[in-house]
Each structure stands twice: as C-alpha cells, then as structure tokens.
Amino acid sequence: MDFDLAIIGGGPAGYNAAEKAAENGLQTILFEKKYLGGVCLNEGCIPTKTLLYSSKIYDSIKGADKYGISVKGETTADYPQIIKRKDKVVQKLTGGVSYKLSTAGVTVIKDTATIEGEKGDLIQISAAGKTYQVKYLLICTGSETVIPPIKGLSDIPYWTSKEALESTELPKSIAIIGGGVIGIEFASVFNSMGVQVHVIEMMPEILGAMDKETSAMLRSDYAKKGVKFYMNTKVTEVSKKGVTVEKDGKSQTIEAEKVLVSVGRRPVTKGLGLESLNIVMKGNGVAVNQYMQTSHPNVYAAGDITGFSLLAHTAIREGEVAIHHIVGIDDPMSYKAIPGVVYTNPEIAGVGKTEEELTAAGEPFRVLKLPMAHSGRFIAENETGSGLCKIIVNPNDQIIGCHMLGNPVSEIILVAGIAIENGDTVEEFRKHVYPHPTVGEILHEVLFS
C-alpha cells in the first residue's frame, strides 16, 4: 500500500498531475470519490461549451440570410438531442482520461479519501476500508457551488449548474441569480433557445472582476436579444411565483418558471482531514507558496482548493508546478497572465491587469483600443456582431493587460497573455508578423492606434 505520491481529486489538476508524476517515475495513486474529470469535465467547462456551441450554430442558422444564405422552412432546436450530444462528448472525454491514467500506470481508487495523519515519514490516507502510506500528497479536491441563504430557496426545486445541464426540457422563463461567468453563459444558452431570461446581480456590472467596458458591451448585446438584467439588485425571497428583489428600497417580484442559482463556488476542504497534518488555511482555501507547497513540506495543493483562480487551465498548470517541485525541478507558478474567457456569443476574454484594478491601486497606465471592425476577417465573419480590443500598457510601455469582445477571442487571448508573461513592450510586440486575414491581426492594429 506504499506509494511515492497520492493525489486526492481527479479533476483537471489531479488527473493531469497524476500522468505527469507517473511519467517522472513516481509511483502514483489517485483517489476520486465521484468521477474522473471532476466538475470541469462532467458538470462545468466541457458540457456548458458543448451547449453553447449548439446554441451558436442555431443562432448562425437563424441569421443566415444576412450572409446570403436562404434556409427554407422552420428552423428548430431539438434540445433533448442537444443534451444527448453533450452527454456523448462528456463520456468520450472522461473515457479518454481513464485510458490516459491507466496507460501511465496510475492506480485509481474510486472512493472518498481521508487524511489520517502521519506515521514516521509517511502520510496515512484511508479509502475503501484500506490505509495507504505515501511520501508526498497533492490535494486537488476542487470547489462546490455556493448556495446563498435566501428566504424560501429551500422550498422550491431550484437549479444549480448541475441540474441545468441535466434537464432535457427548457423552461419558458428562468431567473438566474448571479451574473458571473456561469450565470451569463447559461443566460446565453437559454436566450438562444427562446427562453425568457432574467439575470439578477448585486454588483453594478456583470462578470465580476473582468474588464468593465467589455462586460457592459456584452450586457448591452444580450439586452438587445431580450435578456432582462437587474443590476445593483438584491434577491430577498424566492417562491413558486418567482424571485422577489430589492433595489433602492423598492421591491418587485420577477415571475419565472425556473430559478438558477449561480452566485459562485468555494473550495472543498471539509472532511478531508487537513487538521491531522495541521495544514494552514488562507481564507476559504489552502495556503500555498509559489511551488504549490502547503505548510507541510510534503503536502501540495492545486486547483480550486487554493481559492485563488478557480479556473481549469490554472489548475492544470498548478498541478504541473507541484509535480516539478517534488521531482526537483525549479518551476515556480506565475499568475501574471492567466486568461479568463466567457464563451457567450460574442465571446469575451481578458488577461492581465484591468483598468479598474490599476486605478484602485493608483498605478499609472495608458490604454490602446480599437473596435474589432478594424479586422477585415472580423467584418467578413460577423455581420451583426460588435466587438472591442483593448491593450493596457505601463509607463515602461510594457503590455500588462488585454481585454477583448468578439468572436473568436477565446482563441486569440493567449497571444496577448504570452506578451504579458514575457514582459514584452509595445515596440517588441509590433515586430511580430500576423497571417492575413485573421481576426487576431486586431492585436497588431491596436498597437498602432
């Protein structure tokens, strides 16, 4: 029962780290209590993007006449079939994860793992009625949906993202509590499918810490499509009739057939046995250093459990950093250029610093920006879509932030992220030659604005 490394959690951080550990010669065991792939692959990133892509195709067909294409007859969306395809995609990818771990020689235990403490130099972990001894431990237990203490919420069959992804029936109307990434992506899906969507957000703008200018533009786009937004608005009660909200001392009830709760996520730390190793916490998550090492020298943490980024791509990189440190490779984690993407139609993406963040910190900066229409390829492919590309530079003319709205910015934002991570200046970045015509050329054009 002895292993070099135990990993608790089979999400993006865990399963990728397990494969890398095995490749580096570590005898590795991975514990997953539910399903490989974690929330991202089963209840988050992949299934939502599958639904969003079906929605995007549906939108494109409905607007085909703008591109000179005539679609005869009524165009309909077979939502049960869309859900069926989503399930097929998830099954294919989870199967791929299982195969990858098996091929790498990773032992997988499908059960809840509990840290029991130490015996000598080895960490004790119990699962499935057995005790395992390991030298190193990597904790990747992810996050869970936050359910706010709203009056009446427990009395109705509300949805979280999990139930919203499972349902094969579309409601006639839906009230989404929370205008963050999850809420806005579901608003996009349901709006495309003809559902009346209400988005209720306590903050002045949607999408939390993302760039406010592009977020406001996206909200405006969806308001034109029929989504109703309630900003600076607090939910006070939920009932079968709908959602009661309050703004500026005035109350109203928003009637909706279904309620979706998406106010955020929090790290899963309870019941793990962290106290048996005296692991130091930071906020709701586990405190780590630049190598993802916790207060215990042989225990590491990666992904949502750190409470920092809560993004799958961040989790994958954090897991890699942890494994590198265990095997003696000096490869510290950098959070300077972590891209954030919302896969709506149009997409919105950002990396690095925002204007709001820099202003709050009192740091000087200047902004270079252009409408996406300055890209010929964007005009050719987006008859009705608006867009913006914004690059933020510091007094040394180094690129420190980039924020974009338009399709397909999810595929372009990495280029700006590389420039930010490398500390490139505007002059250095201008020298790169972009293929023409591409939407990505907008990054080059902005630097001359």
C-alpha positions as CSV (number, residue, x, y, z in Angstrom):
1,M,0.0,0.0,0.0
2,D,3.0,2.3,-0.2
3,F,3.2,4.9,-3.0
4,D,5.5,7.9,-3.7
5,L,2.6,10.2,-4.3
6,A,-1.1,10.3,-3.5
7,I,-3.5,12.7,-5.3
8,I,-6.9,13.4,-3.9
9,G,-9.2,14.6,-6.6
10,G,-9.5,13.5,-10.3
11,G,-10.3,16.9,-11.9
12,P,-8.0,18.8,-14.3
13,A,-5.4,19.5,-11.6
14,G,-5.4,15.9,-10.3
15,Y,-5.5,13.7,-13.4
16,N,-3.0,15.8,-15.3
17,A,-0.7,15.9,-12.4
18,A,-1.0,12.1,-11.9
19,E,0.0,11.5,-15.5
20,K,3.0,13.8,-15.2
21,A,4.0,12.3,-11.9
22,A,4.0,8.8,-13.4
23,E,6.0,10.0,-16.4
24,N,8.6,11.3,-13.9
25,G,8.9,7.9,-12.3
26,L,6.7,8.4,-9.2
27,Q,4.6,5.5,-8.2
28,T,1.2,7.3,-8.1
29,I,-2.2,6.7,-6.6
30,L,-5.2,8.9,-7.3
31,F,-8.4,9.0,-5.3
32,E,-11.7,10.2,-6.8
33,K,-14.9,9.9,-4.9
34,K,-17.3,10.7,-7.8
35,Y,-16.0,10.7,-11.4
36,L,-12.8,11.3,-13.3
37,G,-12.6,14.7,-15.0
38,G,-14.1,16.5,-12.0
39,V,-16.6,19.3,-12.2
40,C,-15.0,20.8,-15.2
41,L,-15.3,17.8,-17.5
42,N,-18.6,16.5,-16.1
43,E,-20.6,19.5,-14.8
44,G,-18.8,22.6,-16.0
45,C,-16.4,23.6,-18.7
46,I,-16.9,20.9,-21.3
47,P,-20.7,20.3,-21.1
48,T,-21.5,24.0,-21.0
49,K,-19.3,24.7,-24.0
50,T,-21.0,21.9,-25.9
51,L,-24.4,23.5,-25.2
52,L,-23.0,26.9,-26.1
53,Y,-21.7,25.7,-29.4
54,S,-25.1,24.1,-30.3
55,S,-26.6,27.5,-29.4
56,K,-24.1,29.3,-31.6
57,I,-24.9,27.1,-34.6
58,Y,-28.6,27.7,-34.0
59,D,-28.0,31.5,-33.9
60,S,-26.0,31.3,-37.1
61,I,-28.7,29.4,-38.9
62,K,-31.4,31.9,-37.8
63,G,-29.2,34.7,-39.1
64,A,-28.1,33.0,-42.3
65,D,-29.9,35.4,-44.6
66,K,-27.5,38.2,-43.5
67,Y,-24.8,36.1,-45.2
68,G,-26.8,35.5,-48.4
69,I,-27.9,32.0,-47.3
70,S,-31.5,31.1,-47.6
71,V,-32.8,28.5,-45.1
72,K,-36.2,27.2,-46.2
73,G,-38.8,26.0,-43.7
74,E,-38.8,26.5,-39.9
75,T,-35.5,26.1,-38.0
76,T,-35.9,24.4,-34.7
77,A,-33.6,23.3,-31.9
78,D,-34.0,19.7,-30.7
79,Y,-33.0,20.3,-27.1
80,P,-33.1,16.7,-25.9
81,Q,-30.8,15.8,-28.8
82,I,-28.5,18.7,-27.8
83,I,-28.3,17.3,-24.3
84,K,-27.7,13.8,-25.7
85,R,-24.8,15.1,-27.7
86,K,-23.4,16.9,-24.6
87,D,-23.5,13.6,-22.7
88,K,-21.8,11.8,-25.6
89,V,-19.0,14.4,-25.6
90,V,-18.5,14.1,-21.8
91,Q,-18.5,10.3,-22.0
92,K,-15.9,10.3,-24.7
93,L,-13.6,12.7,-22.8
94,T,-13.9,11.0,-19.4
95,G,-13.1,7.7,-21.1
96,G,-10.0,9.4,-22.5
97,V,-8.9,10.5,-19.0
98,S,-9.4,7.0,-17.7
99,Y,-7.4,5.5,-20.5
100,K,-4.6,8.1,-20.1
101,L,-4.2,7.3,-16.4
102,S,-4.3,3.6,-17.0
103,T,-1.6,3.8,-19.7
104,A,0.6,5.9,-17.5
105,G,0.4,3.3,-14.7
106,V,-1.5,5.4,-12.2
107,T,-3.5,3.4,-9.6
108,V,-7.1,4.9,-9.4
109,I,-9.3,4.3,-6.3
110,K,-12.9,5.4,-6.8
111,D,-13.7,6.2,-3.2
112,T,-13.6,9.1,-0.7
113,A,-10.1,9.6,0.7
114,T,-9.4,10.9,4.2
115,I,-6.1,12.1,5.5
116,E,-5.4,10.3,8.8
117,G,-2.1,11.9,9.8
118,E,1.5,10.7,9.7
119,K,3.3,7.6,10.7
120,G,7.0,8.2,10.8
121,D,7.9,9.9,7.5
122,L,4.8,8.7,5.7
123,I,1.4,10.3,5.3
124,Q,-1.6,8.0,6.1
125,I,-4.6,8.0,3.8
126,S,-7.7,5.8,4.2
127,A,-10.1,4.9,1.5
128,A,-12.4,1.9,0.7
129,G,-11.6,0.3,4.0
130,K,-7.8,0.3,3.5
131,T,-4.9,2.5,4.6
132,Y,-2.3,3.8,2.2
133,Q,1.1,5.2,3.1
134,V,2.7,7.9,0.8
135,K,5.7,10.1,0.9
136,Y,4.0,13.1,-0.9
137,L,0.4,14.2,-1.1
138,L,-1.2,16.5,-3.7
139,I,-4.7,17.8,-2.8
140,C,-6.9,18.7,-5.8
141,T,-10.4,18.4,-4.3
142,G,-11.8,21.4,-6.4
143,S,-14.8,23.5,-5.5
144,E,-18.5,23.3,-4.9
145,T,-21.5,25.6,-5.7
146,V,-22.3,28.2,-3.1
147,I,-26.0,28.2,-2.0
148,P,-26.9,31.6,-0.5
149,P,-29.2,31.8,2.5
150,I,-32.2,33.2,0.5
151,K,-35.6,33.0,2.1
152,G,-37.7,30.3,0.5
153,L,-35.0,28.9,-1.7
154,S,-35.0,25.5,0.1
155,D,-38.8,25.3,-0.6
156,I,-38.6,25.2,-4.4
157,P,-36.8,22.9,-6.8
158,Y,-34.2,25.4,-7.9
159,W,-31.3,24.6,-10.3
160,T,-27.6,24.9,-9.9
161,S,-25.4,24.4,-13.0
162,K,-25.6,20.6,-12.5
163,E,-29.4,20.4,-12.8
164,A,-29.4,23.0,-15.6
165,L,-27.0,20.7,-17.6
166,E,-29.1,17.6,-16.9
167,S,-32.5,18.9,-17.9
168,T,-33.8,17.9,-21.3
169,E,-36.7,20.3,-21.0
170,L,-36.5,24.0,-21.5
171,P,-38.4,26.3,-19.1
172,K,-40.5,29.1,-20.6
173,S,-38.7,31.5,-18.4
174,I,-35.8,31.5,-16.0
175,A,-34.4,33.8,-13.3
176,I,-30.7,33.5,-12.9
177,I,-29.4,34.6,-9.5
178,G,-25.8,35.8,-10.2
179,G,-24.3,37.5,-13.2
180,G,-20.9,35.9,-13.1
181,V,-19.4,33.6,-15.7
182,I,-21.6,30.6,-15.1
183,G,-24.8,32.7,-14.9
184,I,-24.0,34.6,-18.1
185,E,-23.1,31.5,-20.1
186,F,-26.4,29.9,-19.2
187,A,-28.2,33.1,-20.0
188,S,-26.6,32.8,-23.5
189,V,-27.8,29.2,-24.0
190,F,-31.3,29.8,-22.8
191,N,-31.7,33.1,-24.7
192,S,-30.7,31.4,-27.9
193,M,-33.2,28.6,-27.2
194,G,-36.0,31.1,-26.9
195,V,-36.4,31.1,-23.1
196,Q,-37.2,34.4,-21.4
197,V,-34.1,35.1,-19.3
198,H,-33.8,37.3,-16.2
199,V,-30.3,37.9,-14.7
200,I,-30.2,39.4,-11.2
201,E,-26.8,40.7,-10.0
202,M,-25.9,42.6,-6.8
203,M,-22.9,44.4,-8.4
204,P,-23.1,47.3,-10.8
205,E,-21.8,45.2,-13.7
206,I,-21.9,41.5,-14.8
207,L,-18.8,39.2,-14.8
208,G,-17.2,40.2,-11.6
209,A,-13.5,41.2,-11.9
210,M,-13.4,41.2,-15.7
211,D,-12.9,44.4,-17.6
212,K,-16.0,46.6,-17.1
213,E,-16.1,48.2,-20.6
214,T,-16.3,44.9,-22.5
215,S,-18.6,43.4,-19.9
216,A,-21.0,46.3,-20.3
217,M,-20.9,45.9,-24.1
218,L,-21.7,42.2,-23.8
219,R,-24.6,43.0,-21.4
220,S,-25.9,45.5,-23.9
221,D,-25.7,42.9,-26.7
222,Y,-27.8,40.5,-24.7
223,A,-30.2,43.1,-23.6
224,K,-30.9,43.7,-27.3
225,K,-31.5,40.0,-27.7
226,G,-34.2,40.1,-25.0
227,V,-32.3,39.2,-21.8
228,K,-33.5,41.3,-18.9
229,F,-30.8,42.5,-16.5
230,Y,-31.3,43.7,-12.9
231,M,-28.1,45.3,-11.7
232,N,-27.3,46.6,-8.2
233,T,-30.2,44.3,-7.2
234,K,-30.6,42.1,-4.1
235,V,-32.7,38.9,-4.0
236,T,-34.8,38.9,-0.8
237,E,-37.0,35.9,-1.3
238,V,-37.8,33.1,-3.7
239,S,-41.2,31.3,-4.1
240,K,-43.2,29.3,-6.6
241,K,-44.3,32.7,-8.1
242,G,-40.8,33.8,-8.8
243,V,-38.0,35.9,-7.3
244,T,-38.6,38.9,-5.1
245,V,-35.8,41.5,-5.5
246,E,-35.0,44.9,-3.9
247,K,-33.3,47.9,-5.4
248,D,-33.1,51.4,-4.0
249,G,-35.5,50.4,-1.3
250,K,-38.2,49.3,-3.8
251,S,-39.3,45.6,-4.2
252,Q,-40.7,43.7,-7.1
253,T,-41.3,40.1,-8.0
254,I,-39.8,38.7,-11.1
255,E,-42.0,35.9,-12.4
256,A,-40.1,32.8,-13.7
257,E,-40.8,29.2,-14.2
258,K,-37.4,28.1,-13.0
259,V,-34.6,29.6,-10.8
260,L,-30.9,29.0,-11.4
261,V,-28.5,29.8,-8.6
262,S,-25.0,30.8,-9.7
263,V,-23.5,33.1,-7.1
264,G,-20.1,31.5,-7.1
265,R,-18.1,28.5,-5.9
266,R,-16.0,27.7,-2.9
267,P,-13.1,25.3,-2.2
268,V,-13.9,21.8,-0.9
269,T,-11.9,21.4,2.3
270,K,-14.3,19.9,4.8
271,G,-13.9,16.3,5.8
272,L,-10.5,15.8,4.2
273,G,-8.6,15.5,7.4
274,L,-6.4,18.6,6.8
275,E,-6.3,19.2,10.5
276,S,-4.5,15.9,11.0
277,L,-1.5,17.5,9.3
278,N,-2.0,21.0,10.7
279,I,-2.4,22.4,7.2
280,V,-2.6,26.2,7.2
281,M,-5.6,27.8,5.5
282,K,-5.9,31.1,3.7
283,G,-9.4,32.5,3.5
284,N,-11.6,29.6,2.3
285,G,-8.7,27.7,0.7
286,V,-5.4,26.1,1.5
287,A,-2.4,28.4,1.7
288,V,0.4,27.5,-0.7
289,N,3.7,29.0,-1.8
290,Q,4.9,29.6,-5.4
291,Y,5.6,25.9,-5.8
292,M,2.1,24.9,-4.6
293,Q,3.6,23.6,-1.4
294,T,1.4,23.9,1.8
295,S,2.6,24.5,5.3
296,H,3.6,20.8,5.4
297,P,6.7,20.3,3.2
298,N,5.4,17.0,1.7
299,V,1.9,18.2,1.0
300,Y,0.9,20.2,-2.0
301,A,-2.4,21.7,-3.2
302,A,-3.5,22.7,-6.7
303,G,-6.7,23.9,-8.4
304,D,-9.8,25.4,-6.8
305,I,-8.9,24.2,-3.3
306,T,-6.4,27.1,-3.1
307,G,-9.3,29.5,-3.5
308,F,-7.3,31.7,-5.9
309,S,-8.2,31.3,-9.5
310,L,-11.0,28.6,-9.8
311,L,-10.2,28.0,-13.5
312,A,-9.4,24.6,-15.0
313,H,-6.4,25.9,-17.0
314,T,-4.9,27.5,-13.9
315,A,-5.4,24.2,-12.0
316,I,-3.6,22.2,-14.7
317,R,-0.6,24.5,-14.5
318,E,-0.6,24.5,-10.7
319,G,-0.5,20.7,-10.7
320,E,2.4,20.7,-13.1
321,V,4.3,23.1,-10.9
322,A,3.7,20.9,-7.8
323,I,5.0,17.7,-9.6
324,H,8.0,19.6,-10.9
325,H,8.9,20.7,-7.4
326,I,8.5,17.2,-6.0
327,V,11.0,15.8,-8.6
328,G,13.4,18.6,-8.1
329,I,12.6,21.0,-11.0
330,D,12.6,24.7,-10.1
331,D,9.5,25.9,-11.9
332,P,7.5,28.5,-9.8
333,M,3.9,29.3,-10.5
334,S,3.1,32.7,-12.1
335,Y,-0.3,34.3,-12.1
336,K,0.7,37.3,-14.2
337,A,-1.1,36.2,-17.3
338,I,-4.0,33.8,-16.5
339,P,-6.6,34.2,-19.3
340,G,-10.3,34.4,-18.4
341,V,-12.9,33.6,-21.1
342,V,-16.7,33.7,-21.2
343,Y,-18.0,31.6,-24.1
344,T,-21.0,33.6,-25.0
345,N,-21.9,34.8,-28.5
346,P,-20.0,37.0,-28.8
347,E,-17.2,35.8,-26.7
348,I,-15.4,37.9,-24.1
349,A,-11.9,37.4,-22.9
350,G,-9.3,39.1,-20.7
351,V,-5.8,38.6,-19.4
352,G,-3.5,40.6,-17.1
353,K,-4.5,43.8,-15.4
354,T,-7.8,45.7,-15.8
355,E,-8.3,49.4,-15.8
356,E,-10.3,49.2,-12.7
357,E,-7.6,47.2,-10.8
358,L,-4.9,49.6,-11.8
359,T,-7.0,52.7,-10.9
360,A,-7.8,51.2,-7.5
361,A,-4.1,50.6,-6.9
362,G,-3.1,54.0,-8.0
363,E,-0.8,52.6,-10.7
364,P,-0.3,54.7,-13.9
365,F,-1.2,53.2,-17.3
366,R,-2.5,54.0,-20.7
367,V,-5.0,52.3,-22.9
368,L,-4.8,51.4,-26.6
369,K,-8.0,50.2,-28.1
370,L,-9.9,49.7,-31.4
371,P,-13.2,48.3,-32.5
372,M,-12.9,44.7,-33.7
373,A,-14.2,46.0,-37.1
374,H,-10.6,47.1,-37.8
375,S,-10.0,43.5,-38.6
376,G,-11.2,42.6,-42.2
377,R,-11.7,39.0,-41.2
378,F,-13.9,40.0,-38.3
379,I,-16.1,42.1,-40.6
380,A,-16.4,39.2,-43.1
381,E,-17.5,36.7,-40.4
382,N,-19.5,38.9,-38.1
383,E,-22.3,40.7,-39.9
384,T,-24.1,41.9,-36.8
385,G,-21.6,41.3,-34.0
386,S,-19.8,44.2,-32.3
387,G,-16.5,44.0,-30.6
388,L,-13.6,45.7,-29.0
389,C,-9.9,45.1,-28.4
390,K,-8.1,46.9,-25.6
391,I,-4.5,46.7,-24.6
392,I,-3.2,48.2,-21.4
393,V,0.5,49.3,-21.1
394,N,2.5,50.6,-18.1
395,P,4.8,53.7,-18.1
396,N,7.7,51.5,-19.5
397,D,5.4,50.7,-22.5
398,Q,5.2,47.0,-21.4
399,I,1.9,45.2,-22.2
400,I,0.3,44.4,-18.8
401,G,-3.4,43.7,-19.8
402,C,-5.6,42.8,-22.8
403,H,-9.4,42.7,-22.9
404,M,-11.5,41.7,-25.9
405,L,-15.1,41.2,-27.0
406,G,-16.0,39.4,-30.3
407,N,-15.6,36.0,-31.9
408,P,-13.3,34.1,-31.6
409,V,-11.4,36.0,-28.9
410,S,-11.1,32.8,-26.8
411,E,-8.6,31.5,-29.4
412,I,-6.7,34.8,-29.6
413,I,-6.3,36.0,-26.0
414,L,-3.3,33.6,-25.4
415,V,-1.2,35.6,-27.7
416,A,-1.6,38.7,-25.5
417,G,-1.0,36.5,-22.5
418,I,2.4,35.4,-23.8
419,A,3.3,39.0,-24.4
420,I,2.3,39.9,-20.8
421,E,4.1,36.9,-19.2
422,N,7.3,37.7,-21.2
423,G,7.2,41.4,-20.3
424,D,7.1,42.5,-24.0
425,T,6.9,46.2,-24.9
426,V,4.7,47.6,-27.5
427,E,7.6,48.1,-29.8
428,E,8.7,44.4,-29.4
429,F,5.2,43.1,-30.0
430,R,4.7,45.2,-33.1
431,K,7.5,43.3,-34.8
432,H,5.5,40.0,-34.9
433,V,4.0,39.2,-38.3
434,Y,0.4,38.0,-38.2
435,P,-1.2,36.0,-41.0
436,H,-3.6,38.0,-43.1
437,P,-6.6,38.0,-43.0
438,T,-7.1,36.8,-39.4
439,V,-9.2,38.3,-36.5
440,G,-6.0,38.1,-34.4
441,E,-4.5,40.9,-36.5
442,I,-6.5,43.2,-34.3
443,L,-3.8,42.8,-31.6
444,H,-1.3,44.2,-34.1
445,E,-3.5,47.0,-35.3
446,V,-4.3,48.2,-31.7
447,L,-0.6,48.7,-31.1
448,F,-0.5,51.4,-33.8
449,S,-3.7,53.2,-32.6
